[in-house]
């Protein structure tokens, strides 16, 4: 299953994206690189599993809209 990690810049939390055609899903998860004082010691992060193209397209649309609003549109 292919996997890519996007390191977090503002906090010690990375985003991991895994996918595979055989598994027929895409999984997005947060991984804590080190404990955060504001979180319980057993906080492992979160994950979401997308099992259809429509759901993952919606997430991509919302992320692009958030990016453009926060940083401006690409030229």
C-alpha positions as CSV (number, residue, x, y, z in Angstrom):
1,X,0.0,0.0,0.0
2,X,1.6,3.3,-1.1
3,X,2.0,5.9,1.6
4,X,3.1,9.5,1.8
5,X,3.8,11.7,4.8
6,X,3.3,15.5,4.9
7,X,5.2,16.9,7.8
8,X,3.4,19.5,10.0
9,X,5.2,22.8,10.3
10,X,3.3,24.5,13.2
11,X,3.0,21.5,15.5
12,X,4.6,18.1,15.9
13,X,1.8,16.4,13.9
14,X,2.3,14.8,10.5
15,X,-0.4,13.9,8.0
16,X,-0.1,10.4,6.5
17,X,-2.0,9.4,3.4
18,X,-2.2,5.7,2.4
19,X,-4.0,4.2,-0.6
20,X,-4.2,1.1,-2.7
21,X,-6.2,-0.2,-5.6
22,X,-6.5,-3.6,-4.0
23,X,-7.9,-2.1,-0.8
24,X,-10.3,0.2,-2.7
25,X,-9.9,3.1,-0.2
26,X,-7.8,6.1,0.7
27,X,-6.9,6.7,4.4
28,X,-5.8,10.1,5.8
29,X,-4.4,10.1,9.4
30,X,-2.6,12.4,11.8
31,X,0.4,11.1,13.6
32,X,1.9,12.8,16.6
33,X,5.7,12.9,16.5
34,X,6.0,13.7,20.2
35,X,3.6,14.1,23.1
36,X,1.6,17.4,23.2
37,X,1.1,18.8,26.7
38,X,-2.5,19.8,25.9
39,X,-3.5,16.3,24.9
40,X,-4.0,13.2,27.0
41,X,-1.0,10.8,26.9
42,X,-3.0,8.2,25.1
43,X,-4.1,10.5,22.3
44,X,-3.0,8.7,19.1
45,X,-4.4,11.2,16.6
46,X,-7.3,10.7,14.1
47,X,-7.9,9.0,10.8
48,X,-10.5,9.0,8.1
49,X,-11.1,6.3,5.5
50,X,-12.6,7.2,2.1
51,X,-14.2,4.3,0.3
52,X,-15.6,6.2,-2.7
53,X,-14.4,8.8,-5.2
54,X,-17.1,11.3,-4.5
55,X,-16.0,11.6,-0.8
56,X,-12.3,12.1,-1.5
57,X,-13.2,14.6,-4.3
58,X,-15.2,16.6,-1.7
59,X,-12.3,16.7,0.7
60,X,-9.9,17.8,-2.1
61,X,-12.4,20.6,-3.1
62,X,-12.7,21.8,0.5
63,X,-8.9,21.8,1.0
64,X,-8.3,23.7,-2.2
65,X,-10.9,26.3,-1.2
66,X,-9.3,26.6,2.3
67,X,-5.8,27.0,0.7
68,X,-7.0,29.6,-1.7
69,X,-8.7,31.6,1.0
70,X,-5.7,31.4,3.4
71,X,-2.9,31.9,0.9
72,X,-4.4,33.2,-2.3
73,X,-5.0,31.4,-5.6
74,X,-2.3,29.9,-7.7
75,X,-1.4,31.9,-10.8
